[in-house]
Amino acid sequence: MRVLLTGATGALGRPTSRALCAAGHRVLGVARGPAKGEVVRADGGEPVEVSLFDTPALRAAVRGCDAVLHFATKVPPIGRITRRGAAENDRLRTEASRCLVDAALAEDVRVYVQESVFFLYADGGDTLLDEDAPLYDSWLSVSALDAERETARFARSGGRGVALRFGAFYAPYALSTVETVRLARRGLFPVLGSGEQFFSSIHVDDAATAAAAALQVESGIYNVVDDEPLRYREYVEAVASSVGRAARLRIPAWLVKALLGEVAHIPLLSRRLSNRRLRTAAAWAPRAASARQGLPGVVREIAG
């Protein structure tokens, strides 16, 4: 397939570009400027410079493409997520998604794949949640749901529209993971709340292979998480043990809410997600079955 990939130079976009190229696809990676264009080339793709808010220009960019993957994001660090701080990311999910879908439909693109997020779900306790589980009502969810609605509009118009609800990313090249490891080495990566809530995650390399596999699945929503979501305390313990420290620091839920406001629901609510739908539809499986298995190697790469 000939594929247009937005966010091609990001933490998810780069391994996705490599996974797509490895699967034999031709990747056109959206990148700003010559330096980022060279990043796209290094990953095996061809750079394309285009505004994601300019539908006529996007039509020219997607012309002749079989698929569009919209993975462009601008997510602030969790401690700095506010309505104002999230505005650029929200615009990428709402306006850019609409423009891309309009362009893809006008140019008869067959497949549209949208990045979405795991924290759309309501608290499920210990229940294993599939894609039909109830959702959590939050302003943080609005733009992701808007993007999913655009994906559904693409499907209703005759294409295959696929929304991927990714778990929390970790990887040696993800800045959030590098910061987590730095804190853990100082004994400052805390268990939040009771620590008994489930936290669904995915190694970014596995997220990338899932994205490549998603080109073949039917329209719909798919969870992209590992096989064994951990309880939050288990996740923290996996990071801490990987750096040779004990997970002793705890922050009670009331203080997390006071510090983070509405954003606190991301780590505090229990979301034990199932990846069965994607595993069945795409014959995909993560190489790291859980963060407990995947994190030690990530920490070694960061240290190395």
KAHU-V838881 format. One record per residue. N is the residue number from 0. RES is the residue in one small letter. SS is DSSP state (A for helix, B for strand, O for the rest). D_FIRST is the distance of its C-alpha to the first C-alpha in whole Angstrom. Layout:
BEGIN
n=[N | N]
res=[RES | RES]
ss=[SS | SS]
d_first=[D_FIRST | D_FIRST]
END
This chain:
BEGIN
n=[0 | 1 | 2 | 3 | 4 | 5 | 6 | 7 | 8 | 9 | 10 | 11 | 12 | 13 | 14 | 15 | 16 | 17 | 18 | 19 | 20 | 21 | 22 | 23 | 24 | 25 | 26 | 27 | 28 | 29 | 30 | 31 | 32 | 33 | 34 | 35 | 36 | 37 | 38 | 39 | 40 | 41 | 42 | 43 | 44 | 45 | 46 | 47 | 48 | 49 | 50 | 51 | 52 | 53 | 54 | 55 | 56 | 57 | 58 | 59 | 60 | 61 | 62 | 63 | 64 | 65 | 66 | 67 | 68 | 69 | 70 | 71 | 72 | 73 | 74 | 75 | 76 | 77 | 78 | 79 | 80 | 81 | 82 | 83 | 84 | 85 | 86 | 87 | 88 | 89 | 90 | 91 | 92 | 93 | 94 | 95 | 96 | 97 | 98 | 99 | 100 | 101 | 102 | 103 | 104 | 105 | 106 | 107 | 108 | 109 | 110 | 111 | 112 | 113 | 114 | 115 | 116 | 117 | 118 | 119 | 120 | 121 | 122 | 123 | 124 | 125 | 126 | 127 | 128 | 129 | 130 | 131 | 132 | 133 | 134 | 135 | 136 | 137 | 138 | 139 | 140 | 141 | 142 | 143 | 144 | 145 | 146 | 147 | 148 | 149 | 150 | 151 | 152 | 153 | 154 | 155 | 156 | 157 | 158 | 159 | 160 | 161 | 162 | 163 | 164 | 165 | 166 | 167 | 168 | 169 | 170 | 171 | 172 | 173 | 174 | 175 | 176 | 177 | 178 | 179 | 180 | 181 | 182 | 183 | 184 | 185 | 186 | 187 | 188 | 189 | 190 | 191 | 192 | 193 | 194 | 195 | 196 | 197 | 198 | 199 | 200 | 201 | 202 | 203 | 204 | 205 | 206 | 207 | 208 | 209 | 210 | 211 | 212 | 213 | 214 | 215 | 216 | 217 | 218 | 219 | 220 | 221 | 222 | 223 | 224 | 225 | 226 | 227 | 228 | 229 | 230 | 231 | 232 | 233 | 234 | 235 | 236 | 237 | 238 | 239 | 240 | 241 | 242 | 243 | 244 | 245 | 246 | 247 | 248 | 249 | 250 | 251 | 252 | 253 | 254 | 255 | 256 | 257 | 258 | 259 | 260 | 261 | 262 | 263 | 264 | 265 | 266 | 267 | 268 | 269 | 270 | 271 | 272 | 273 | 274 | 275 | 276 | 277 | 278 | 279 | 280 | 281 | 282 | 283 | 284 | 285 | 286 | 287 | 288 | 289 | 290 | 291 | 292 | 293 | 294 | 295 | 296 | 297 | 298 | 299 | 300 | 301 | 302 | 303]
res=[m | r | v | l | l | t | g | a | t | g | a | l | g | r | p | t | s | r | a | l | c | a | a | g | h | r | v | l | g | v | a | r | g | p | a | k | g | e | v | v | r | a | d | g | g | e | p | v | e | v | s | l | f | d | t | p | a | l | r | a | a | v | r | g | c | d | a | v | l | h | f | a | t | k | v | p | p | i | g | r | i | t | r | r | g | a | a | e | n | d | r | l | r | t | e | a | s | r | c | l | v | d | a | a | l | a | e | d | v | r | v | y | v | q | e | s | v | f | f | l | y | a | d | g | g | d | t | l | l | d | e | d | a | p | l | y | d | s | w | l | s | v | s | a | l | d | a | e | r | e | t | a | r | f | a | r | s | g | g | r | g | v | a | l | r | f | g | a | f | y | a | p | y | a | l | s | t | v | e | t | v | r | l | a | r | r | g | l | f | p | v | l | g | s | g | e | q | f | f | s | s | i | h | v | d | d | a | a | t | a | a | a | a | a | l | q | v | e | s | g | i | y | n | v | v | d | d | e | p | l | r | y | r | e | y | v | e | a | v | a | s | s | v | g | r | a | a | r | l | r | i | p | a | w | l | v | k | a | l | l | g | e | v | a | h | i | p | l | l | s | r | r | l | s | n | r | r | l | r | t | a | a | a | w | a | p | r | a | a | s | a | r | q | g | l | p | g | v | v | r | e | i | a | g]
ss=[O | B | B | B | B | B | O | O | O | O | A | A | A | A | A | A | A | A | A | A | A | A | O | O | O | B | B | B | B | B | O | O | A | A | A | A | A | A | A | A | A | A | O | O | O | B | B | B | O | O | O | O | O | O | A | A | A | A | A | A | A | A | O | O | O | O | B | B | B | B | O | O | O | O | O | O | O | A | A | A | O | O | O | O | O | O | A | A | A | A | A | A | A | A | A | A | A | A | A | A | A | A | A | A | A | A | O | O | O | O | B | B | B | B | B | B | B | A | A | A | B | O | O | O | O | O | O | B | B | O | O | O | O | O | B | O | O | O | A | A | A | A | A | A | A | A | A | A | A | A | A | A | A | A | A | A | O | O | O | B | B | B | B | B | B | B | O | B | B | B | O | O | O | O | A | A | A | A | A | A | A | A | A | A | A | O | O | O | O | O | B | B | O | O | O | O | O | B | B | O | B | B | B | A | A | A | A | A | A | A | A | A | A | A | A | A | O | O | O | B | B | B | B | B | O | O | O | O | O | B | B | A | A | A | A | A | A | A | A | A | A | A | O | O | O | O | O | O | O | B | B | O | A | A | A | A | A | A | A | A | A | A | A | A | A | A | A | A | O | O | B | B | B | O | O | A | A | A | A | A | A | A | O | O | O | O | O | O | O | O | A | A | A | A | A | A | A | A | A | A | A | A | A | O]
d_first=[0 | 4 | 6 | 10 | 12 | 16 | 18 | 16 | 20 | 21 | 22 | 19 | 17 | 18 | 17 | 14 | 13 | 14 | 13 | 9 | 10 | 12 | 10 | 8 | 5 | 6 | 8 | 11 | 14 | 17 | 20 | 23 | 25 | 25 | 26 | 23 | 21 | 22 | 21 | 17 | 18 | 19 | 17 | 14 | 13 | 14 | 16 | 17 | 20 | 20 | 23 | 21 | 24 | 24 | 22 | 22 | 21 | 18 | 17 | 17 | 15 | 12 | 13 | 10 | 7 | 6 | 7 | 10 | 12 | 16 | 17 | 20 | 24 | 27 | 29 | 33 | 34 | 36 | 39 | 38 | 37 | 38 | 38 | 38 | 36 | 33 | 33 | 30 | 28 | 29 | 28 | 24 | 24 | 26 | 26 | 22 | 21 | 22 | 21 | 18 | 18 | 20 | 18 | 15 | 17 | 18 | 15 | 14 | 11 | 10 | 10 | 12 | 14 | 17 | 19 | 23 | 26 | 28 | 31 | 31 | 33 | 36 | 38 | 38 | 41 | 40 | 38 | 34 | 32 | 29 | 27 | 30 | 33 | 35 | 34 | 36 | 37 | 37 | 36 | 34 | 32 | 32 | 29 | 26 | 27 | 27 | 23 | 23 | 25 | 22 | 19 | 21 | 22 | 18 | 18 | 22 | 20 | 18 | 15 | 14 | 16 | 16 | 19 | 19 | 23 | 23 | 26 | 28 | 26 | 28 | 27 | 29 | 27 | 28 | 31 | 32 | 32 | 34 | 37 | 37 | 38 | 40 | 42 | 42 | 44 | 46 | 47 | 46 | 43 | 44 | 44 | 44 | 46 | 47 | 44 | 43 | 40 | 37 | 34 | 31 | 29 | 26 | 25 | 22 | 21 | 20 | 19 | 16 | 15 | 16 | 14 | 11 | 12 | 13 | 9 | 11 | 14 | 16 | 17 | 20 | 21 | 21 | 23 | 22 | 25 | 27 | 29 | 32 | 33 | 36 | 39 | 39 | 42 | 40 | 37 | 40 | 42 | 39 | 38 | 42 | 43 | 40 | 42 | 45 | 46 | 48 | 46 | 49 | 49 | 48 | 48 | 49 | 47 | 50 | 49 | 46 | 46 | 48 | 46 | 43 | 44 | 41 | 38 | 40 | 39 | 36 | 37 | 40 | 39 | 38 | 34 | 34 | 30 | 29 | 25 | 26 | 23 | 20 | 21 | 22 | 19 | 16 | 19 | 19 | 22 | 23 | 24 | 27 | 29 | 31 | 32 | 35 | 33 | 30 | 33 | 35 | 32 | 31 | 35 | 35 | 33 | 34 | 37 | 36]
END
